[in-house]
Amino acid sequence: MLTADLARSRTRNGTVQPLFIDVGDPQYRETAAELIQIFEDHIGEPKGELEETIDQLTIADTDYKIVQGLAKLLKDECEFETVAAAEPQDIRQLLFQKSNKTYPIVRQPTLGEDTQKLEVYSTVADKLGISLEECYRGMYADLDDNKRLVQFGHRVSDGHEDSAKTSTTTQLTGDSEESYAEDAITVDWLLTRYNLALAQAVLYDATRMQIRVWDSFGTVFSYVKLFGLMHRIYPIDGAGNRIADTDAADGYEAILDGPASLFSKSRKYGIRMANFLPALPLCDRWEMEAEILGDEATGNTVAFDLDHTDDLSSHYSSQGDFDSDVERTLAQKWERANTDWELVREDDVLDLGAEVMIPDFAVEHPDGRRAILEVVGLWTPEYLDDRLTKIREADADNLLLAVSERLDCSSEDFEGMDDRVLWFKSGIHVYDVVELADEHATEMS
């Protein structure tokens, strides 16, 4: 994503709007093509040289923020590594030990210039079994500017193996890695990604977000959970109005609590909110309304609205992954467990009256019994109390709750359902879930 200093937006009449660029503009397309070529040309080269070339392009282009912003997104697709024939720290230590009685080694030696300095380098190089040039280049190879660009997107430098990551892009601030579609880095990809990043940057100071979606519910709400966003979900009709009957719902509305309202304007949580945004363009029809902190001193907010007509594109996968490492690990353990109970990803909604809930898993038995499992994540005491009240009112006797002991809550908070609560420290044990499911599962209708 973009850093705050590279964000571009305009606030007017109580609303804030990102300064989107025209993806079809020849000037922007030319700049994007030049930047992509620069990165491709610098595969295998030092990061410092890449930065210098980008700065030269920036000087020649009047749109400083745009050029630097595009470059930032391309850097997110890069992997830089220390490339040296020996550990730079070992080279430095031996060089300094050898030259300690004479003078520090500060520049490249040559035979005609300084034979004593050459002798120091040669001795160390021979001891490490590397060449004189490798000794000199490797001395400070671990400095940031000297690290080599070894991977750009799916292209790797000669002699470097593909890291086979899920993505080379900026990772999540939570416990799970982001899931990306397999997109090549092209001019269109970069410019559309830039517009999306501008919108994301506005959300860093969001205090509240309201979204409405009319398709791809499972995918969208999977990303809501993936980023640890507290939420309330309501059924809506085709016009976006809330309705009482879940069976008659055309879509769903979700209220997402933002960083400023919950964690004293924690930028870390704000990044999670911004990271969620790309999930919305996976829908054919969607709307988003957010309140953005405009003045920290007064607490005044401005409005930020987006919808499917803004033509934003997503780089996320439409196939929802597990919402956390806890869930992923549980599923992996379940595959190895010896039990007749089956753990399946849940995509049905649980009617909580005026709201709905999409649990994490269903636990099903071949005899027709079924329980549902919700992993309690980043929930504040107020949010937890509200959710538990609605769960009690829904009278879902087969709903099991897996609760982390790290949360600020106790068994007293789960009065009336404490027999269906599974407390865990670092991970959920399969047979603990099986035991609860066997006791509380109900017949599938």
C-alpha positions in Angstrom: 0.0 0.0 0.0 1.0 3.7 -0.1 2.6 5.4 2.8 0.6 8.4 4.2 3.0 10.9 2.6 2.2 9.5 -0.9 -1.6 9.6 -0.4 -3.5 12.0 -2.7 -7.0 13.2 -1.7 -9.2 16.3 -1.5 -11.5 17.3 1.3 -14.4 19.5 0.4 -17.9 20.2 2.0 -17.5 17.5 4.6 -16.4 14.7 2.2 -13.0 13.3 1.2 -12.3 11.9 -2.2 -9.1 10.2 -3.4 -7.5 12.0 -6.5 -7.9 9.0 -8.8 -5.9 9.1 -12.1 -7.3 8.3 -15.5 -5.9 4.8 -16.3 -6.2 5.6 -20.0 -4.1 8.8 -19.8 -1.1 8.4 -22.2 1.2 10.3 -19.8 0.4 8.0 -16.8 0.7 4.9 -19.0 4.1 6.0 -20.3 5.3 6.7 -16.7 4.0 3.3 -15.6 5.7 1.5 -18.5 9.0 3.3 -17.8 8.9 2.3 -14.1 8.1 -1.3 -14.8 11.0 -1.4 -17.3 13.3 0.2 -14.7 12.5 -2.5 -12.2 13.0 -5.3 -14.8 16.3 -3.8 -15.8 17.5 -3.7 -12.2 16.9 -7.4 -11.4 20.1 -8.6 -9.8 21.3 -5.0 -9.2 21.7 -3.1 -5.9 18.7 -1.5 -4.3 20.6 1.9 -4.1 21.0 2.0 -7.9 17.3 1.2 -8.4 16.4 4.1 -6.1 18.7 6.5 -7.9 17.2 5.6 -11.3 13.7 6.1 -9.8 14.7 9.5 -8.4 16.0 10.6 -11.8 12.6 9.7 -13.4 10.9 11.6 -10.6 12.9 14.7 -11.3 12.0 14.6 -14.9 8.3 14.1 -14.1 6.3 16.9 -12.5 3.9 14.5 -10.7 6.3 13.6 -7.9 3.8 11.9 -5.7 2.3 9.8 -8.5 5.7 8.6 -9.7 6.9 7.8 -6.1 3.5 6.2 -5.4 3.7 3.9 -8.4 7.2 3.0 -7.5 6.2 2.2 -3.9 3.6 -0.3 -5.2 6.2 -1.9 -7.5 8.6 -2.2 -4.5 5.9 -4.1 -2.7 6.3 -6.7 -5.4 10.1 -7.0 -4.9 12.3 -9.1 -2.8 15.7 -7.8 -1.9 18.4 -10.0 -0.4 22.0 -9.8 0.7 24.1 -11.4 -2.0 27.7 -12.2 -1.0 30.3 -15.0 -1.4 30.7 -15.0 2.4 28.9 -13.5 5.4 29.5 -9.7 5.3 29.9 -9.6 9.1 32.6 -12.3 8.9 34.4 -10.3 6.1 34.3 -7.1 8.1 35.5 -8.8 11.3 38.5 -10.3 9.6 39.3 -7.1 7.7 39.2 -5.0 10.9 41.2 -7.5 12.8 43.9 -7.7 10.1 44.1 -3.9 9.7 43.7 -3.0 13.3 47.4 -2.3 13.8 47.6 -0.1 10.7 44.5 1.8 9.6 40.9 1.2 8.6 40.0 -0.2 5.2 37.8 2.5 3.6 38.2 2.2 -0.2 38.9 -0.4 -3.0 42.6 -1.3 -3.2 44.7 -1.4 -6.4 48.3 -2.5 -6.9 49.5 0.9 -7.9 47.7 2.7 -5.2 48.2 0.9 -1.9 49.9 -2.5 -1.8 49.6 -2.7 2.0 45.8 -2.3 1.8 45.8 -4.9 -1.0 47.7 -7.3 1.2 45.0 -7.0 3.9 42.1 -7.7 1.5 44.1 -10.6 -0.2 44.8 -12.2 3.2 41.1 -12.1 4.2 39.9 -13.3 0.8 42.3 -16.3 0.9 41.2 -17.2 4.4 37.5 -17.2 3.4 38.2 -18.9 0.0 36.7 -16.0 -2.1 38.1 -13.7 -4.7 39.6 -10.2 -4.0 36.6 -8.6 -5.7 34.1 -10.7 -3.8 35.8 -9.7 -0.6 35.5 -6.0 -1.4 31.9 -6.2 -2.6 30.8 -8.4 0.2 32.2 -6.2 3.0 29.0 -4.1 3.1 26.7 -6.2 1.0 24.2 -6.3 3.9 23.6 -2.6 3.9 20.1 -1.7 2.7 21.3 0.1 -0.4 23.6 -2.8 -1.4 21.0 -5.5 -1.1 20.2 -7.0 -4.5 16.8 -7.1 -6.3 16.5 -10.9 -6.6 12.8 -11.1 -7.4 10.3 -8.7 -9.1 6.8 -10.2 -9.3 7.3 -13.6 -10.8 10.7 -12.8 -12.4 13.8 -13.8 -10.5 17.5 -13.0 -11.0 19.9 -15.5 -12.4 21.0 -18.1 -9.8 18.2 -17.2 -7.4 15.4 -19.7 -6.7 11.8 -18.5 -6.7 10.8 -18.0 -3.1 7.4 -19.6 -3.9 5.6 -17.2 -1.6 1.8 -16.8 -1.7 2.6 -13.2 -2.6 5.6 -10.9 -2.6 3.3 -8.1 -1.8 3.1 -6.4 1.7 1.9 -9.0 4.2 -1.0 -8.6 6.5 -0.7 -7.1 9.9 -2.6 -10.1 11.4 -1.5 -13.7 11.7 -2.4 -14.8 8.2 -0.9 -14.1 4.8 -2.9 -12.3 2.2 -4.2 -14.3 -0.8 -3.7 -12.7 -4.2 -4.8 -13.5 -7.7 -2.1 -14.5 -10.1 -1.8 -11.2 -12.0 1.2 -10.2 -14.1 2.7 -6.8 -13.5 1.5 -4.7 -16.4 0.7 -1.0 -17.0 -3.0 -1.6 -16.5 -2.3 -3.6 -13.3 -0.1 -0.9 -11.9 -2.4 2.0 -12.6 -5.6 0.3 -11.4 -3.7 -0.9 -8.3 -2.6 2.7 -7.7 -6.2 4.0 -7.7 -7.2 1.3 -5.2 -4.2 2.2 -3.1 -5.3 5.9 -3.0 -8.7 4.8 -1.7 -7.0 2.5 0.9 -4.9 5.4 2.2 -8.0 7.4 3.0 -9.1 4.6 5.3 -6.1 4.7 7.6 -8.0 7.1 9.9 -11.5 5.5 9.5 -13.7 5.5 12.6 -16.5 3.5 11.1 -17.3 1.7 7.8 -20.6 0.6 6.5 -20.7 -1.8 3.5 -23.5 -3.4 1.5 -23.0 -6.3 -0.8 -25.4 -8.2 -3.0 -23.2 -11.1 -4.1 -20.0 -13.0 -3.1 -21.1 -12.8 0.6 -18.9 -15.7 1.7 -15.7 -14.2 0.1 -16.3 -10.7 1.5 -17.1 -11.7 5.0 -14.2 -14.2 5.0 -11.9 -11.2 4.4 -13.7 -9.2 7.1 -12.7 -12.0 9.6 -9.3 -12.4 8.0 -8.4 -8.9 8.9 -9.7 -9.1 12.4 -12.5 -6.5 11.9 -15.3 -6.5 14.4 -18.6 -6.5 12.6 -22.3 -6.6 12.7 -24.2 -8.1 9.8 -27.8 -7.3 8.8 -30.0 -8.7 6.0 -31.1 -6.1 3.4 -33.3 -6.0 0.3 -32.4 -5.0 -3.2 -32.6 -1.3 -2.4 -30.2 -1.7 0.6 -32.9 -1.4 3.3 -32.7 -3.6 6.4 -35.2 -6.4 6.6 -36.2 -8.8 9.4 -36.5 -12.0 7.3 -33.1 -13.5 6.5 -34.7 -15.9 3.9 -36.0 -12.9 1.9 -32.6 -11.1 1.9 -31.1 -9.9 -1.4 -27.9 -8.9 0.3 -26.2 -8.0 3.5 -25.0 -4.9 5.3 -22.1 -4.9 7.7 -21.0 -2.3 10.2 -17.3 -2.4 10.7 -15.7 -0.7 13.7 -12.7 1.4 12.8 -9.4 2.0 14.5 -10.0 5.5 15.8 -13.2 4.5 17.6 -11.7 1.4 19.3 -8.0 1.6 19.8 -7.2 5.3 20.2 -6.6 5.8 16.5 -4.3 2.8 16.2 -2.7 3.1 12.7 -2.1 -0.7 12.8 -5.8 -1.4 13.0 -6.4 1.3 10.4 -4.1 -0.6 8.0 -6.3 -3.7 8.5 -9.3 -1.7 7.6 -7.6 -0.4 4.4 -6.4 -3.9 3.6 -10.0 -5.1 3.7 -11.1 -2.7 1.0 -9.9 -4.7 -2.1 -12.3 -7.5 -1.1 -15.3 -5.3 -2.1 -14.4 -5.0 -5.9 -14.7 -8.8 -6.0 -18.5 -8.2 -5.9 -20.5 -7.2 -8.9 -22.5 -4.8 -6.8 -21.3 -3.1 -3.6 -21.4 0.1 -1.6 -19.2 1.5 1.1 -19.7 4.5 3.4 -16.9 5.4 5.9 -16.4 8.1 8.5 -12.8 9.4 8.4 -11.2 11.3 11.3 -10.7 14.8 9.9 -9.4 16.7 12.9 -7.8 14.7 15.7 -8.1 17.6 18.1 -11.8 18.1 17.7 -12.8 14.6 16.7 -14.6 15.9 13.7 -15.1 13.4 10.8 -15.6 13.6 7.1 -17.5 11.2 4.8 -15.9 8.8 2.3 -18.2 7.0 -0.1 -17.3 4.4 -2.8 -19.3 1.8 -4.8 -19.0 -0.5 -7.8 -19.4 2.4 -10.2 -15.9 3.8 -9.2 -14.4 1.0 -11.4 -11.9 -0.2 -8.8 -10.2 -3.5 -9.4 -9.1 -6.0 -6.8 -5.8 -8.0 -6.7 -7.3 -10.4 -4.1 -8.4 -13.9 -4.8 -12.1 -14.6 -5.0 -11.5 -17.8 -3.1 -11.6 -17.1 0.6 -8.8 -18.6 2.6 -8.8 -19.4 6.3 -9.5 -16.4 8.5 -6.6 -16.9 10.8 -3.6 -19.2 11.5 -5.7 -20.7 14.4 -8.4 -21.9 11.9 -5.9 -23.1 9.3 -4.0 -25.1 11.9 -7.2 -26.6 13.2 -8.2 -27.7 9.7 -4.8 -29.3 9.1 -4.9 -31.1 12.5 -8.4 -32.4 11.6 -7.2 -34.0 8.4 -4.8 -36.1 10.5 -7.2 -36.9 13.3 -9.0 -40.2 13.8 -12.7 -39.1 14.1 -16.0 -39.6 12.3 -16.8 -35.9 12.7 -16.1 -33.8 9.7 -14.9 -30.1 9.9 -16.3 -28.0 7.0 -16.1 -24.3 6.2 -19.4 -22.7 7.0 -21.1 -20.4 4.5 -24.6 -20.3 5.9 -25.8 -17.4 7.9 -27.0 -17.8 11.5 -30.1 -15.6 12.2 -29.5 -13.5 15.4 -32.8 -11.6 15.0 -32.1 -8.2 13.6 -28.5 -9.3 12.7 -27.0 -12.3 11.2 -23.7 -14.2 11.8 -21.5 -16.3 9.5 -19.8 -18.8 11.7 -16.3 -20.1 10.9 -17.0 -23.9 10.7 -19.6 -26.6 10.8 -18.8 -29.9 12.6 -20.9 -32.7 11.0 -21.4 -36.4 11.8 -22.4 -39.1 9.4 -25.5 -39.8 11.6 -26.9 -36.4 10.7 -25.9 -34.4 13.7 -24.4 -31.0 13.3 -22.8 -28.3 15.4 -21.4 -24.9 14.3 -18.1 -23.4 15.6 -17.1 -19.8 15.9 -13.6 -18.8 16.8 -13.7 -15.6 18.9 -11.0 -13.3 17.6 -10.3 -9.6 18.2 -13.4 -8.7 20.2 -13.6 -5.8 22.6 -15.5 -6.4 25.9 -18.4 -4.2 24.6 -18.5 -6.1 21.3 -18.3 -9.4 23.0 -21.1 -8.5 25.4 -23.3 -7.4 22.5 -22.7 -10.5 20.4 -23.2 -12.9 23.3 -26.5 -11.2 24.1 -27.7 -11.8 20.6 -26.5 -15.3 20.5 -28.4 -16.1 23.7 -31.5 -14.6 22.2 -31.1 -16.7 19.1 -31.1 -19.8 21.2 -28.6 -21.6 19.0 -27.9 -24.6 21.3 -25.5 -26.2 18.8 -23.2 -23.1 18.5 -19.8 -23.8 20.0 -17.4 -20.9 20.8 -13.6 -21.3 20.8 -12.2 -18.4 22.9 -8.6 -17.4 23.2 -7.3 -17.1 26.8 -5.5 -13.9 25.7 -8.8 -12.0 25.5 -9.9 -9.8 28.3 -12.8 -12.0 29.3 -13.7 -14.8 31.7 -16.2 -17.7 32.0 -18.6 -15.3 33.7 -19.0 -13.4 30.4 -20.4 -16.6 28.9 -23.0 -17.3 31.5 -25.7 -19.6 30.2 -23.5 -21.0 27.5 -20.2 -21.7 29.3 -20.7 -25.4 28.8 -20.3 -24.7 25.0 -17.1 -22.6 25.4 -13.7 -24.1 24.5 -10.8 -22.1 25.9 -7.5 -22.3 24.1 -4.0 -20.8 24.5 -2.1 -21.1 21.2 -4.2 -23.5 19.3 -7.5 -25.5 19.3 -7.3 -29.2 19.9 -9.4 -31.4 17.6 -10.7 -33.8 20.2 -11.8 -31.0 22.5 -14.0 -29.8 19.7 -15.2 -33.3 19.0 -16.2 -33.8 22.6 -18.2 -30.6 22.6 -19.8 -31.4 19.3 -20.8 -34.8 20.4 -22.6 -33.3 23.4 -24.3 -30.3 21.8 -24.8 -31.1 18.1 -28.4 -31.2 16.8 -30.0 -33.1 14.0 -29.6 -31.5 10.6 -32.9 -30.3 9.1 
